Amino acid sequence: MTEKQENDTISLIADRLKFFFSTPNMRSDRFLQNELGREDDFGGSILVDKLLNFKSIQKHTSEKEKVIEAAKTLPDLLIVSEDGKISCKEPVKKSQLHDNIPLSLHLSNLPVENEKYAVGVFDIKPLFEKYGKVTLIRLKWMPDNTSKEKDTDNNNGQRKRRKMIPAASCVVEFEKKEEIDKAVIDLIQENGEEKKGLEMKGQKIKIIKLRDWMDDHRKKMREKRNFEEGRGNRQQRETNDERGNEKLGNEEKKRKELESPPVEFKLDWKPGCVIELKGLDTKTCDRESIRAAAKLENNDSYADYSRGQSDGAIRFSEPSDEIKKLADKLNTGEIKITNSAVLSARVLEGEEEQSYWKKFIEIKTKHKQQQNDKFGNKEKKRKDFEHPAVEFKLDW
């Protein structure tokens, strides 16, 4: 491979990484959300080995070193650790997951041939780029209800997915509000006024705001659920089917079995152990740099911080006079975090300190409950798939 080919490969891999870790993709990529998810954002890290499983990266390389090299060409977007992990420099907040809805259009009646889309992303994107920057186009799929295949687990515990077919629809997301406004004015019919239509392979494409499509979809689902519930109630009154009641009872019993008992996180915290930090550098600061600046001999420290935030805290395992001295040095700028002085640093006291620990315990309790529920459900499923014990007897 020539040097030019090598550089082209790195550039192509970087383009895929830029897409995978982009805000538009993170909003809907369940795999990356699970890998990078933290308490309030997606600032965790993922092993490069897992990224090598992505087909669009396998298309360009199978070498871990090339993915790392490509990631390092995106210093404003990605952070590469020494142990081969990649994370976002400014992670998407969980509160941002639905910010794309006001920026998106929903297209339906897309051409489909032989259970495959007859058009692709590169056919759709040029139709909308005249209105502004298109950040994401996601084709939609749905289960094939005519197929007998269902989600099953084989003998090796691997999940076999049922057959999926094109839903003949997609979502087009713009970068800015004014861009989608231009498209709406040009393409979406309002008050009976005829608008410019879009056609692809002889089919007229129906275009609607994603928000309007979601509202209409929810309405249809409610109507369907109400109809089915009403029909079920009539049948139950007419037949008084005891088997139906027994089934409901079994389902309720199963639901209760899957529920984990409430858990409680207990902490006997000590006063004078928390330093509140304000005015942290949102671009360079992280938990490791805070802990590095806040080392005290024979006193373990922990950083409460999420990347991109300007405020955080340091908590210590034991109270000491050194904690107050450290806060004073941080406050005066004598000690810096990632070469930047904080705006203010002080040891929490009284009601503020109680409020901090109360919130901390609530977060830990919630996390522990989630872990307990997750483990309990997995354990129940495992037992459901276990075969009864057998015994081989031989009368020799």
C-alpha positions, 0 to 999 in steps of 0.5 A: 500500500502506497503512502497515499493509499494509506492516508486515504484509508485513514481518512475514510476510517476517520469519516466513519468515526466522525459519523458514529460519535456524532450527536445525530447518530448517538441519539439513535445508536442503541449499541453505542448508547449502551457502551458509552452510557453514564449516569447523565451522558454518553461520556464513557469509552469503548474498546477499539476492538469493538469498533472493528466489528462495525461492517463499515470499518471492516470495509477499510481495515481490520487493524486496531492501529489504523482505527487509533490513528484515524481517531487521533486525527479528530482531536476536537471530537475524540479522546484516545486513551493509552489502553486502546479506548475511545471516548467523546471529548464533549459527550452527548447529554441524555437530556439531548436525546430528543433535540433532533425531533424539531429538526427532522422530517419524516418521509414515507412511500419510499420505493421498495423492490424485492424486499429491499430499498430501491433508493439509498441515503446517497439518493435521498440526501441531495434532494434536501441539501439545497435547504441546508446541512443534512446531518443524518438520514436513517432508513426505517425497517420493520418486522415481516409479519408474514414470516413465521420466523420470530426472535429465538435463542439457539442452543448456543445462547445466540439471538436469532432475529426475525426477518426485517423488511423496509418500512418504506420510510426514513427520517431526514435530520437538519443541523439548524432550525432555519434549514428545516423551516426552508424545507417545510415552506417548500415541501409540506402542504398546509391549508390546502395550498399545493406545494412542490412534490418529490418523486423517486423512481416514479413514486410520490414521496409523502413528507411530514414533520417528524413531530407531527408523524410521532403525534399521529402514530401515538394517536393510532396506537392509542386507538388500536389499544383501546379497541383491543381492550374493548373487544377483550372486555366484551368477550370476557363478559360474554364467555366468562372464560375462566382460563382468561382470568387464570392467564391474567393471574399467571402474568401478574405472578410472573411480573411480580417474580421479575420485580426486584425488592427495593434496595437501599444504599447506606453511607455513614458520611463524615462532615468536612470531606467535600470541596465544591469546584466552580469554573472548571475548564469545560474542554480539558477537564476530566475526573482523572485531572481533578484527582491528580490535582487533589491528592492528599497523603493517606486520604483517598479522593473521588471526583464527581464530574462529567466532561463538559460541565463547568462545576464539580466536586472532590470528596475525601474518605476522611476529614482533615485540616489538609482538605481546607488547605487544599481548597484555599490553594485551589481558590487562589490558583496556587494549584491548577487543574489541567493548567487552569485555575478554577473560579472558586473552591470551598469546603461544603458545610451545614445544609449545603453539605447535607444536600450534597450527600442526600443527592449522592445517596439517592443517585447510588440507590437508583443505580444499585436498584437498576443493577439489581433489577437487571441481574434479577431479570437475567437470572430469571431468564437463565433459570427459565432456559435450564433443563431439569437435572437428569440422572443416569442409572446403571444396574451393573 
